[in-house]
């Protein structure tokens, strides 16, 4: 929640309009527009936008904020920008109302839990503090290591093993079971429950081959982990016209197969990681709304990973509920 703005890429460059350019690595690094030169000030802006988003969500948790939203936020059409007015006139009465809401925020407790991939270590280290006897990343509650940065002895694993935060590890089809077991030992040496979440992302065709071996390897360590399924990333594909998309049916297929394999392995699937938006986009094919390869461009708004739209996400939630009920009945 509040976003991370950084994206790992499988290739350092890509071809845009016949020109080879640096891959877009997220707004925290550069603009999506060419020439995509890194701008350090974007690290500060990413923090600002994250904090502003979170504070806005906190105000929505209060009652009677609809009028304030219409007055200050609606004119900006949901866009946050440093130093730009939303278009509304702010008077003394308005400022007093804003201060009143700020006081209510401080007096009440609102639990919003945030998570992102700890990709840019310079950014993450700047938000790390020693509290008591341990070190905590205060930029999020839960951070994870990506499938491309999970090498033992490399910088990301070294940084994460020193955090007291609950952490996650993306587990892809190229991860050897023996190496996974060693990563589990390194990242959860005290065998703490809730410390480590393993987020599998195989692709629907590789779940039955990889997941049983990974479950078995982790069981042998006798270290508790929480298993989570990310059915989106392993099912990313490219259309003939060069548009990145994901198949709703394959996403559902990986999710359902994960539920079954966990049951058959005497394990339990404890979470699902999805990439979704509340907007009616056409970025993933299939499911409700019947988005097809031929009409992806109608409302294709992402600069990086294709997202499930609102209707597709609700369908996934219903499927998860169905699988949970099946597990309970068994």
HELIX and SHEET records of a PDB file:
HELIX    1   1 UNK A   41  UNK A   60  1                                  20    
HELIX    2   2 UNK A   66  UNK A   68  1                                   3    
HELIX    3   3 UNK A   69  UNK A   73  3                                   5    
HELIX    4   4 UNK A   74  UNK A   76  5                                   3    
HELIX    5   5 UNK A   92  UNK A  107  1                                  16    
HELIX    6   6 UNK A  121  UNK A  126  1                                   6    
HELIX    7   7 UNK A  155  UNK A  160  1                                   6    
HELIX    8   8 UNK A  177  UNK A  187  1                                  11    
HELIX    9   9 UNK A  204  UNK A  206  5                                   3    
HELIX   10  10 UNK A  207  UNK A  221  1                                  15    
HELIX   11  11 UNK A  233  UNK A  235  5                                   3    
HELIX   12  12 UNK A  248  UNK A  264  1                                  17    
HELIX   13  13 UNK A  293  UNK A  299  5                                   7    
HELIX   14  14 UNK A  310  UNK A  329  1                                  20    
SHEET    1   A 2 UNK A  13  UNK A  16  0                                        
SHEET    2   A 2 UNK A  19  UNK A  22 -1                                        
SHEET    1   B 6 UNK A 115  UNK A 117  0                                        
SHEET    2   B 6 UNK A 142  UNK A 145  1                                        
SHEET    3   B 6 UNK A 166  UNK A 171  1                                        
SHEET    4   B 6 UNK A 196  UNK A 200  1                                        
SHEET    5   B 6 UNK A 226  UNK A 229  1                                        
SHEET    6   B 6 UNK A 269  UNK A 272  1                                        
SHEET    1   C 2 UNK A 128  UNK A 131  0                                        
SHEET    2   C 2 UNK A 134  UNK A 137 -1                                        
SHEET    1   D 3 UNK A 236  UNK A 238  0                                        
SHEET    2   D 3 UNK A 244  UNK A 247 -1                                        
SHEET    3   D 3 UNK A 284  UNK A 285  1                                        
END                                                                             
